[in-house]
Amino acid sequence: MLNLLSSTSKRNGQPIIKAFEQALGKDAVVRRKDELLTYECDGLAAYRQRPALVVLPRTTAQVATAVKICDQYELPWVARGAGTGLSGGALPVEDGVLIVTARMNRILDVDLENQRVVVQPGVINNWVTQTVSGAGFYYAPDPSSQIICSIGGNVAENSGGVHCLKYGVTTNHVLGVKVVTPDGSIIDLGGAIPEMPGYDLMGVFVGSEGTLGIATEVTLRILKTPEAICVLLADFDTIAAAGEAVAGIISAGVIPAGMEIMDNLSINAVEDIVATGCYPRDAGAILLVELDGLEVEVTTNKERVTQICQQKGARGVTAASDAETRLKLWKGRKAAFAAAGHISPNYFVQDGVIPRTQLAKVLGEIEALSESSGYRIANVFHAGDGNLHPLVLYDEAVEGAFAEVEKVGEEILRLCVEAGGSLSGEHGIGADKNCYMPQMFNETDLETMQLVRGAFNPKGLANPGKLFPTPKACGERANLQQSAQVKGAKLF
Ligand SMILES: Cc1cc2nc3c(=O)[nH]c(=O)nc-3n(C[C@H](O)[C@H](O)[C@H](O)COP(=O)(O)OP(=O)(O)OC[C@H]3O[C@@H](n4cnc5c(N)ncnc54)[C@H](O)[C@@H]3O)c2cc1C
């Protein structure tokens, strides 16, 4: 591997670093060790690696130039948006370059008539809705991190959120992406209209976790704000009863915009710091259900959901239709991860998916795991689509605690996969869960994915070591994957 800071270009004898400075400007290159510290991890702070260099391009052309320099000198590189990812996707590579999109933060076009907005990748998720809400529109995918995470990161992780139950995750709201591929070429995937002929390469790119290139422009679909919105809060003695209510609501044919569960630990953590005053502290769990649509539809569904919750044992059901109270009800849910930091020095967020009908069973198994491992686990999750987020609470100052917590996390994922679910609902695989991919995919599945990766990224320079198991990170388990490597391609 080249040593980036000392290597020189064969052509003009200038250090490689100068090539970046000449192409992007000196102010777009971060090389001081103390400044590089900021970029050594994403939201999964347990994994850290300082990059050799950070570059901050402003345009697609600058991204293409930076990627070409990496390609020329065979430097590994990682794209980074806001760094809020929870699976170590933006974890830098040793002696590699981090390409940060924070300065690519312009909304390029708003086309209300065609319900489209074109943005640079560093635009923050929430800005899209803020830009169009005055005209009666919104952008549906709303991760709880929406006030800080970037659209580029959302595209790479195929992010979800509270409103993804009814409206779908990021991939359902992206019409087109301009991409700089790992050889520095610029391509357009998808387009301004939903139906494009040929292979759905945009579908392949969304969720590819920065392994196929960098998104430099994204065309998003925006929706009309619904005529009526109502949020219901039902509280239950047990989380299992709340889970049964979720299955009951869906099987009754009601598709709420969002359906979220919080357990007792999360309720109290949230009330301690946000003090919504709405979440009963003695409840085993609360269920938040957002209904939207035409006034008449919302009124009917409100009655049906209330009845179902009562049949499943709800102690009480309250409803809020005014914007202020609705916001208050959601505020606690949106602050739940931050609140976990209030009740424990550290927490590890797991992200697995199970069929809705398995909610009560798997949550019971997670509770048993918490007791046997001795680690408290708080549950707050997108219940409607079976996307669990167990937060395993620990103290990193205790020697060996993180290794134990990782094992608890692995066990949770095993429970999810065994229940017919998935390793990730929305946070991605990244550096965190790549070793578990063989639990879910066989060799041929993984080999097929590697062929796609190899087609876009033949030198393996774009986000190496992520998504697929590597010998370094996974040891024995990677042997399975070795055979799935594309012949001749440097994948790790
Ligand atoms: C408190 C909290 C709550 C969260 N809640 C949710 C939630 O409800 N739903 C959810 O889905 N996620 C959630 N997340 C996770 C995270 O916010 C999302 O994964 C988000 O999409 C990451 O965006 P980012 O800009 O921070 O990306 P980063 O962390 O910077 O990067 C994430 C991945 O995207 C790649 N990437 C970044 N930009 C680009 C680009 N332009 N082109 C190609 N690849 C790129 C990176 O290489 C990396 O692999 C939460 C995180 C936190 C901290």
PDBQT file of the ligand as one rigid body, heavy atoms in Angstrom, charges set to zero:
ROOT
HETATM    1  C1  LIG A 501     -29.564   9.220  16.441  1.00  0.00    +0.000 C 
HETATM    2  C2  LIG A 501     -29.594   8.464  15.145  1.00  0.00    +0.000 A 
HETATM    3  C3  LIG A 501     -30.807   8.031  14.644  1.00  0.00    +0.000 A 
HETATM    4  C4  LIG A 501     -30.854   7.323  13.435  1.00  0.00    +0.000 A 
HETATM    5  N1  LIG A 501     -32.064   6.938  12.947  1.00  0.00    +0.000 NA
HETATM    6  C5  LIG A 501     -32.127   6.319  11.745  1.00  0.00    +0.000 A 
HETATM    7  C6  LIG A 501     -33.390   5.927  11.198  1.00  0.00    +0.000 A 
HETATM    8  O1  LIG A 501     -34.456   6.158  11.772  1.00  0.00    +0.000 OA
HETATM    9  N2  LIG A 501     -33.381   5.314   9.995  1.00  0.00    +0.000 N 
HETATM   10  C7  LIG A 501     -32.220   5.052   9.312  1.00  0.00    +0.000 A 
HETATM   11  O2  LIG A 501     -32.280   4.496   8.224  1.00  0.00    +0.000 OA
HETATM   12  N3  LIG A 501     -31.020   5.405   9.818  1.00  0.00    +0.000 NA
HETATM   13  C8  LIG A 501     -30.938   6.027  10.993  1.00  0.00    +0.000 A 
HETATM   14  N4  LIG A 501     -29.720   6.392  11.512  1.00  0.00    +0.000 N 
HETATM   15  C9  LIG A 501     -28.486   6.044  10.767  1.00  0.00    +0.000 C 
HETATM   16  C10 LIG A 501     -27.950   7.134   9.807  1.00  0.00    +0.000 C 
HETATM   17  O3  LIG A 501     -28.375   8.415  10.179  1.00  0.00    +0.000 OA
HETATM   18  C11 LIG A 501     -28.349   6.822   8.361  1.00  0.00    +0.000 C 
HETATM   19  O4  LIG A 501     -27.736   5.615   7.948  1.00  0.00    +0.000 OA
HETATM   20  C12 LIG A 501     -27.981   7.937   7.363  1.00  0.00    +0.000 C 
HETATM   21  O5  LIG A 501     -28.499   7.638   6.100  1.00  0.00    +0.000 OA
HETATM   22  C13 LIG A 501     -26.484   8.149   7.234  1.00  0.00    +0.000 C 
HETATM   23  O6  LIG A 501     -26.297   9.364   6.543  1.00  0.00    +0.000 OA
HETATM   24  P1  LIG A 501     -24.912  10.144   6.660  1.00  0.00    +0.000 P 
HETATM   25  O7  LIG A 501     -24.974  11.323   5.779  1.00  0.00    +0.000 OA
HETATM   26  O8  LIG A 501     -24.592  10.402   8.068  1.00  0.00    +0.000 OA
HETATM   27  O9  LIG A 501     -23.928   9.046   6.039  1.00  0.00    +0.000 OA
HETATM   28  P2  LIG A 501     -22.475   8.569   6.522  1.00  0.00    +0.000 P 
HETATM   29  O10 LIG A 501     -22.545   8.002   7.888  1.00  0.00    +0.000 OA
HETATM   30  O11 LIG A 501     -21.522   9.681   6.285  1.00  0.00    +0.000 OA
HETATM   31  O12 LIG A 501     -22.213   7.421   5.484  1.00  0.00    +0.000 OA
HETATM   32  C14 LIG A 501     -23.011   6.268   5.473  1.00  0.00    +0.000 C 
HETATM   33  C15 LIG A 501     -22.616   5.395   4.281  1.00  0.00    +0.000 C 
HETATM   34  O13 LIG A 501     -22.939   6.078   3.093  1.00  0.00    +0.000 OA
HETATM   35  C16 LIG A 501     -21.794   6.209   2.243  1.00  0.00    +0.000 C 
HETATM   36  N5  LIG A 501     -21.959   7.506   1.592  1.00  0.00    +0.000 N 
HETATM   37  C17 LIG A 501     -22.108   8.722   2.171  1.00  0.00    +0.000 A 
HETATM   38  N6  LIG A 501     -22.312   9.660   1.235  1.00  0.00    +0.000 NA
HETATM   39  C18 LIG A 501     -22.289   9.027   0.045  1.00  0.00    +0.000 A 
HETATM   40  C19 LIG A 501     -22.445   9.447  -1.295  1.00  0.00    +0.000 A 
HETATM   41  N7  LIG A 501     -22.654  10.733  -1.626  1.00  0.00    +0.000 N 
HETATM   42  N8  LIG A 501     -22.367   8.516  -2.280  1.00  0.00    +0.000 NA
HETATM   43  C20 LIG A 501     -22.144   7.205  -1.986  1.00  0.00    +0.000 A 
HETATM   44  N9  LIG A 501     -21.973   6.757  -0.743  1.00  0.00    +0.000 NA
HETATM   45  C21 LIG A 501     -22.055   7.656   0.251  1.00  0.00    +0.000 A 
HETATM   46  C22 LIG A 501     -20.611   6.091   3.176  1.00  0.00    +0.000 C 
HETATM   47  O14 LIG A 501     -19.461   5.604   2.497  1.00  0.00    +0.000 OA
HETATM   48  C23 LIG A 501     -21.132   5.087   4.183  1.00  0.00    +0.000 C 
HETATM   49  O15 LIG A 501     -20.970   3.783   3.690  1.00  0.00    +0.000 OA
HETATM   50  C24 LIG A 501     -29.646   7.065  12.727  1.00  0.00    +0.000 A 
HETATM   51  C25 LIG A 501     -28.422   7.527  13.232  1.00  0.00    +0.000 A 
HETATM   52  C26 LIG A 501     -28.392   8.212  14.423  1.00  0.00    +0.000 A 
HETATM   53  C27 LIG A 501     -27.063   8.694  14.935  1.00  0.00    +0.000 C 
ENDROOT
TORSDOF 0
